[in-house]
Each structure stands twice: as C-alpha cells, then as structure tokens.
Amino acid sequence: MSVGAAGARGEPNRRLRGNLGVLAVVFMVLAAAAPLGVIGGPVPLGIATGNGAGFPATFVIATVVLLLFAIGFTAMTPYVREAGAFFSYVQLGIGTPVAIGAAFVAVATYASMEAAVYGLLGPQLGSLVGLVGGPHLSWWVWALAGLAVITFLGYRNIELSSRVLGVLLVAEIVIVAVLDAVIVWRGGDHGLSTGVFDPAEIFSGAPGIGLLFAIISFLGFEATAIFRDEARDPDRTIPYATYIALAVIGVFYAVSSWALISAWGDEEAVARAAGSGDTMLVDTAHRYLGVLGADAIQVLFVTSLFACILSFHNVVSRYLFALSVRGLLPTRFGHPHQRFGSPHIASLWLSAAILVVVLAAALIGLDPGAQYYTWLSGITTVGVLALLVLTSAAVLTYFARDRHGYSLWRIRIAPALGLLGLVAFLALIITNLPDLVGGSSALAIAVVAVLVVSFAAGALLGHTRARRARPRGTRSEETDVTNH
C-alpha cells in the first residue's frame, strides 16, 4: 500500500466536508493575495525600486507565466483524487519522498506567511482602535486578539470562513475600484500614464526588481487545490477557480497600479513611492475620494490583512490534515469535526504554534514590520516559487507517461514555458533575497536553510514510511501512487 493511500483505506470518514462553489474558492485565494494590502505595499515598492511608470506591465508578464503554469496544473487536476494541493501533484508526477518533502516546505511556507501578517495586523489594528479613542496597547496584544477570531473561524465549517472572506474581499475590491474609476474619470494628475505601453519605461530602472514585487503579489493563488474535498464539483471547481483567480488578480493589480501612477503623474508617483510609499495609497484616496474615502481605505486595509491571515490559516490546517491522513503527522490532526466537517484539531494546534511565535517575537523585542514580518515573508516568497517549480516539473513528468488525450500545447508546451518562466523568477528572487529580508546575507541564507531542512526532513520521512509500507516483492512504492 502506498503512503498516499495508507491513511485513507479503512478510515473512510477522514475527509473534510463542504459545498464550496467556484466563487467561494476564488474568494479564499483572492483573500490570501490581499489585494488592498498589495496596492498599499508591494506596488509602491515596485514603483520606487523597480521600473517606475512601467511597473504595471510586470503584472501582465507575471500573469502570463502563471497562466502557462495553470494550463498544465488544471489538466492534471482530474487525476489528483486527494486534497493535498501541491504535494498530491508531486506524488503522482515524481514520487512519494519528494512529495512529502514538498508538503513540509508548503507547511513551513504558508505557516510563515500567516505568522508574518500578524506583524502587520497588530500595529494597524492598534492604530485604528486608537483613532476612535480606544486603548493604546502593544502590537502583539492586538495581534493575539486577531488570532482569537481566526481560531474561532478556523474551527468552524469552511463555508463560514468563505462568507466572511467574501464580504471583506468584495469591500476592499470595491473601494479600490472606485478609487481607480475616479482617477481615470478625472484624467489623473497630468493625464493618464502611458508608461505601461512604452517599452522604454517597462525596461527602465530595475525591471527585475519590479517583476519580483509583482510575483510576490500573487502569493496564495495556487491554494485552490487544497479545497478539493470541500468543493461542490472539484474537477470543475478547481480549474475554473484557478483561472478566474489569476485573471482577476492580474487585471486588478495592473489596472490599480496604473491608476495609482496616473493619480500623481509618472515622475511624481516615483518620487512619492520612494519617499512615502507606506502612505501613498491613503494619500491618493484622500486626494481623490476625500477624508471619508481615506478612512475607508484605512479600515479596509486592516480587514484585508485579517482576510489574508484567515485564508492562509485554512490552507495550512488542510495541509496538516492531509499529512495526518497519510500517516505522516499525529493521527488526531486527521479527524474532521463531526458537526462542521472541519480540520478543527489541526487548526487549534496551528493557532497554538502561531501564539508561540508571536509571543516570542514580542519577548525578543522584534520590530513587527521591519524584522518580524520581513523575515518570515522571505520564507514564503522563496518557498512558493520553489513549490511552483517542483509542481511544474511533476506535471511534465506525469503527462510524459500518458497524454490522457490532451494536446501537446496543454501538457508539454505550455507547462514547459511556464516552468522556464518560474525558474527565472526563482533565480531572480534568490539573487535579490538579501534586499527582501532587510539587507542581510545571513538572514537570506537562514531563509533558504529553513526551506532546505523542511524539504529534507519531509523527504526522509516519506522515504522511511514508504519503505515500511511497501509489501515484499514490489519494486517501488510509486506504482500504486501512479495508478491511484
């Protein structure tokens, strides 16, 4: 019996339950991408340190590469019958040990992102409460208040989380869309920017850095497959949700970053992004929407961070659940709640781990943004790109054995082009990693080391468990996995 099937046979009740449609899954992954947070964070950084007025074009480039990845990814989805996201794909394409290594990298990657965003939520929530006359408390107190709400929602049925995320996501997209429309209606500051259409602008400055921030902005789109067991019709829901999420994210970011530049004019936008990038979005809202618009942006920025955390919490909980079902983590993690059908125990343990991390950061005295958030998000950035590269390789390997009637474009050409683009992105991020984590080469090495150790530990455990589960006389534990 394969490691992938070992936990499932004999325990048919160890499956999550839900009735998520395409839009519900899209809400999950868009919330993880935190659209409002991206427009207020990575976009000004990309404008200031990347290619200036040509920065919106980098979102187009990133979207094209990720859509090429999605073509092969969604073609393989009907043959991945288990909810394990990337590691289920890698298991079918490459094998169990590498797949379990990828799973451990995924847990480290997404858990790091969830923990990291508390470093933004705490100060922002505290500031917002202070504006309305509330108490002034340390950032970690507000972070833990957010953790309490996340823990409650993570314990309940996934559909409650999807409704919460849906409301928050619609609100933040609407406010940015209104801001974009007003800027375009008024014609910007000096006319609408043409940098996005000008090759000289697109390749000016440091386009590689601009592309790096664009890629970071897409983090979370790939989590659609983790909700397979809770999807209404997974073979239809997962592919559609993946394409829709990528298209919405790409168009939204490209248009909104273009509008943000147009709001100030090309030169002034670059100067403002460099000098006051952290308030650029709010300043723009104040200029074009007035005080009420700026206040709404501040409130929705906090809810955007909350939605991002909740989405990543749901993803990590389901990774832990899937690994438990496969006998790779404690059995209790793999028992769904009898009423809610949720991975409640995995969710509670994840919250406990986040609690420890936040309290440790508070005791050490780390700056919540410049140190705590930056260091942990570096792990996520490298980890997600590495997982995308590995999954692309798995797709190509899987369809090399059997085309399943697909065209060469869908299972060979498009995935290969996507893989080349992703490898280039990964090399770009690793090259610039010291700048991403505060200018420290030692921290950059530590980030990579965390991921390498996670992969090695998972691969070793997967290899050991596979050998124990392999019946005598069989050549490889991969046979059952491939035919599953």
N, C-alpha and C positions, 0 to 999 in steps of 0.2 A: 504494500500500500504506500502511496506517495505521501510526503509530508503534507501536501496541499489537501489531500482527501482524508487524511487520518482523523482530523478533528470533526469532520462533517459527518462521517459514517457512524451510525449508531447513536448520533445525537441530532436528530432532525430538527429539534426545537431551537438550536443555536443559530438562529437567523434573526436579523433585525426586521422590524415591520414598519411599513409606512405606505403612503399613497401619493408620493410626490410626482407632479407632472413636470413638463419641460420648464415652465416658468418658475416653479418652485426651486428646481435645481439651479437654474440660471441666477435666481436671487442669491442662493448660497454662495456661488463662486464670485458673483459681482461684489457681494458684500466683503468677501475676503480680499478682493482687489482694492477696496476702499476708495472709490472714485473721487470723492471730495478731498480725502486725505492726500491723494496723488496730485490733484490740481494745486493744493496748497503746499505740497512738499517737494517731491521729485521734479515736478515741472519747472518751478523757479530755479532749482539746482541745475537742471539740464539746460535751461536758457542761459544761465550765468556762466557755467563752466564748460558747456558743450558747444553747440553750433549756433547759438543766438537765435536770430529770427528764423533760421532754417530748422530749428528743433522739432516743430510739429511733424516734419517729414519722417523723422526717425520712428514715430509711432506707426507710420504706414509700412516702413521696412520691417519692423518687428512683427506687425500683424501678418504680413505676407509669409514670413518664415514660420510663424506659429500655425498658420492655416495649413501650410505644407505638412507640418508635423501632424496636425489633426486629421488630415486625409488618411494617412496610414493608421493612426491611432483609432479612429472610428471604424475603419474597415475591420479591425481586429476585435472590436467590442463584442460582436455576437458570439465569438468563440471563447470569450472570457466569462465563465459562468459564475465566478465568485466575486464578492465585493472586497477587493483588496487593492484597487487602484493600480498604481504603477507596478507593485511587486507581483500582482497576478499576471500582468502582461509580460514582465521579465521572466517569470517562471515558465510560461508557455513558450517563450521565444528562445531563452538562453539556458534556463535550468534553475533548480531549487536553491543551491548555495548562493548564487549571485542574486537571486530574487530576494532571499531573506536579508542579504546584505543591503539591498536597495530599500527594503522595508524599514530596517533600522535607521538608514540615512533619512528616510522620509519622516520617521517619528522625531528624530533629532531636529530636522529642518523645520517642520511645521510647529513643533512644540516651542522651538526657539522664537519663531515669529509671534506666536501667541503671547509668550512671556515678554517679548520685546515691546509690543504695542502697549502693554500696561505702563511702560515708561513714558509714553506719550499721553495716555488716557488720564493718568493720575494728575499731572500738572494742569492739563487742560480742563479737567472736571473741577479741580480745586479753584482754578481761576474763574470759571463760570459761576460756581457757587458763591465765590467772593464778590462777584459783580452784583449779585442780587441780595447782598447783605448776610450771606452765610458765614460760618466759621472759617478761619484760615488755618488749615491743617497741613501736615506734611504730605507730599505727593503720594507716598505709599499707603496712607490711610484711605485716600480716595481710590487708589488702585485696588485695594482689598475690598472696598465697597462694590466696585465693579465686578470683582471676582465672585462675590457672593451672588450677584444677579446671574452671572454667567453659569455658575454652578447649578442654580435652580433650573435654568432653561436647558442646560445640557442633560439634566436628569430626566426631563420630561420627553414626550414624544417629539420626533423631529419636525412634525408639522407645526408645532407651536413655535419652534425656532424659525421655521421658514416664514411664518406670518409676521413675526417680529422683524426679521431681516427685510421682508418685502416692504413693510411700511417705512422703515428707516432708509432703505435704499431708494425708494421712489422719492422720498422727501429730498434727499441730497442731490439726486439727479435733476429733479425739477428746479431747485434753486440755482444750480449751475447752468442749466439750460436757459432759464430766464435771464441770467446774467449774460450769457452768450448772445441771446437774441437782442437784448437791449444794446449791447456793444455794437453788434452788426447793424442794427436799426439806426443808431446814431453815427455810424461810419467810423468808429474808433476815434483816436486822437488826431491822427494825421492821415486819415484814410485807412482802409483795411490793408493789413500786411500782405505783401506778395512774396515774402521770403520762403514760404513753403513750396513755391513753384519755381524758385530760382536756384539752379544747380550751384551757382557760386556761393549762395548763402548756405545751402544744405551742407556743402563740404568745407565751409569756412570754420575757423576756430579749431575745436577738437571734436569732430563728429563722432569719434569713437566713444568719448565720454558721454555725449548726448545719447547715443544708442544704448549705452549701459544703463542710464537712468530710465530710458524708455522700457527696457526689458524688465527692470525691477518693478515697474508699474503694473506688469501683467501677472505678478505672482498671485496664485490662487485659482487661475482659470482652469488648471489641469485637474482640479479636485472633483470634477463631475463624476468620474467613475467610482469614487468611494461610496457614492449613494446608491449603488446598483440595487441592493436588496430592498431599499426603501422607495424605489422608483415604481411608478404605476406600470410602465412598459419599458423595461431597461434597454432592450435592443433598439427602441426608437428614441426613448427619452435621452439617453446619454449622448449619442451622436448629435442630435438636434441641439441639446443644451450646450455642448462644446462649441459648435459653430456659432450659435447665437451669442454666447458669452464673449467669444473672441471678436466677433464683428462689432458688438456693442461697445466693448472696451476700447477697441482700436479707433472706431469712429469718434466716440465720446472724447477720448484723450486728444486726438488730433485736432478736432474742431475747437475744444475748450482751450488748448494751449495756444492755438492760432488766435482765438478771440482775446486771450489774456495779453498776448503781444500787441494785438491791434489796439487794445484799450489804452496803451501808453505810447505807441509808436515804436518802431524797431530799436532805435538807439536807446531811448529812454527805458524801454522794457528790459533790455540787457543790464543797464545801469541799476535799475530798481531791483532786479532779481539778484544782482551781486551785492547790493547794499542793504536791502531789507526784504530778502526773499521769504522769510518766515511770516511776514505780514502782507505780502504782495496781494494775495487773494482777497483778504479782508479789506485792504486799501482800495482795491479795484471795485469791490462790492459797494463800499462807502461812496466812491466817486460816481458810480452809475446807478445804484439802487437806493442810495441814501442810508440813513442810520439804521432803519428797520432791516434793510437788506443785509447790512454788515453784521447786525446782531443775529439774524437768522443763520448766516454763514457760520458764525462762531458756535452757535448751538448745534447745528448740524454737523460741524466738524467733530464735535465730541461724540455724537451718535454714530458717525461714520467709523470712528475708532472702535466704539463698542461693537458695532456690527462686524467689523473685521475680526475682532477677538472671538466673538461667538462663532463665526464661520470656521475659523481655524480650530477652535475647541471641538466642534463637531467632527471635523476631519480627523484630528489626532485620536479622538475617542474611538472612532471607527477603525483606524489602523490598529490600535491596541486590541480591540475586539477581534479583528480578523486574525491577528497574530496568535491570540489566545485559542481561537477555534482550531488553528493549525498546530497547537501544542507547543508553541514557542514562547509563550508567556503564561503566567499563572492562570489556571482554569477559570477562576472566578471572574476574570476580565471578560470572558466569552459567554456569559449568561445574560441574555436580554431581560429587561424588566417585564414581569408578567403582564402588567397592565399597559404600559407605554410602549413596549417593544424597543426600548432604547438601550444603548450600552451604558447603563447607569453606573455600574461599578467602575468600569474603565474611566468614565467621566469624573467620578469622585476622586479617584486616585490621581488623575491628571490635574485636577484642581489643587489637590494637596501638594503635588510637585511644584506647581506654579506658585503656591503660597510660600513654599520654602525659598524659591528663587527670589521672589520679590522682597521677602524679609531679609535675606542675605544681602541683597543689593543695598537695602536701607541701612543695615548694620555696618556694612563696609563704608557707606557714605558715597556711593557712586552717583554721579550726575545722571538723572533719569533719561535725558535725551542724548547728550554728547558722549556718554560712556555706555550706560546700561542698554539703551535702545540700539545704538550704533553697533556695538559689539555683537549682540545677539542677532540683529538683522543681517549682519555679514554672513553668518552661518546659513541663514535661509537663502540668501541670494545665490551663493555658490551651490548649495545643496539642490535647489530646484533645477538649476541648469544642468547639473550632473545627472539628475534623475531623468530629465527630458532627453538627454543624450543617450542614456542607457536604454530608455524605453524605445527610442527611435531605432536603435540597433536591434532590440528584441523584435520589433515589428518586421524589419527587413529579414531577420533570420527565420522568423516563423513562416512568412509567406514564401521564402526560398524553398521550403519543403513542400508546400501545397498552395497554389494560387487561389483556390476556392472560387474559381470562375471570375475573379476580378481582373480588370485591365492592368496592363503594365504601369500605366500612369499612377493608378491608385496605390499599388502595393510595391512598386520599385522606384519609379522616377520621382514622384512627389516626396515620399519618405526620405529618399537619398538626398534630395536637395534640402529638405528640412534639416536632416542630420548635419549636413555641411554648414548650414547657417547656424545651428545650435552650437556646434563645436567652435565656430568662430566667436560666437557670443561668450561662451565659457572661457575661452582663452583671453578674451578682452577683459572679462570681469576679474579673472585671477591676476592678470597683469596690473590692473588698477585697484586690486583689493586693499593694499595699504591705505590708499586715499579714502576708501569706503569706510574703513574702521578707525579713522582718526589719525592717519598718517604713521601708523606703527607697523613695521615689518614683522615684529614679534607677534603682534596680535593677528596679523594676516596668516602667519604660519600656524598659530593656535587654532584659527577658524578651520583651516584645511585639515589640521590634525584631528579635530573633533569629528569631522565627517569621515576621514580615513579610518579612524578607530571604530566608529559606528559601523561602517561597512565591513571591516574585518571581523568584528565580533559577531555580526549577523551572519556573514558568510560561513564562519567557523561553526556557529551553532546550527545553521541549516545543513551543512555537510555532515555534522555529527548525528543529528536527528535523522537525516535521510539514510545514513548507513545503518542505523539501528532499526529503522522501519522497513528496510529493503529485505524482501524474502530471499532466502537462499536459492541460488540458481539463476537469479536475474542479473542482467548485465549492468543495468543502470536504473536509478530511481526516477530518471527523467521520462521513461517510457510511458508510465501511467499518467504523468503530468501532461505529456504531449497529447495523449489520446483522450484526456478527460473532457 
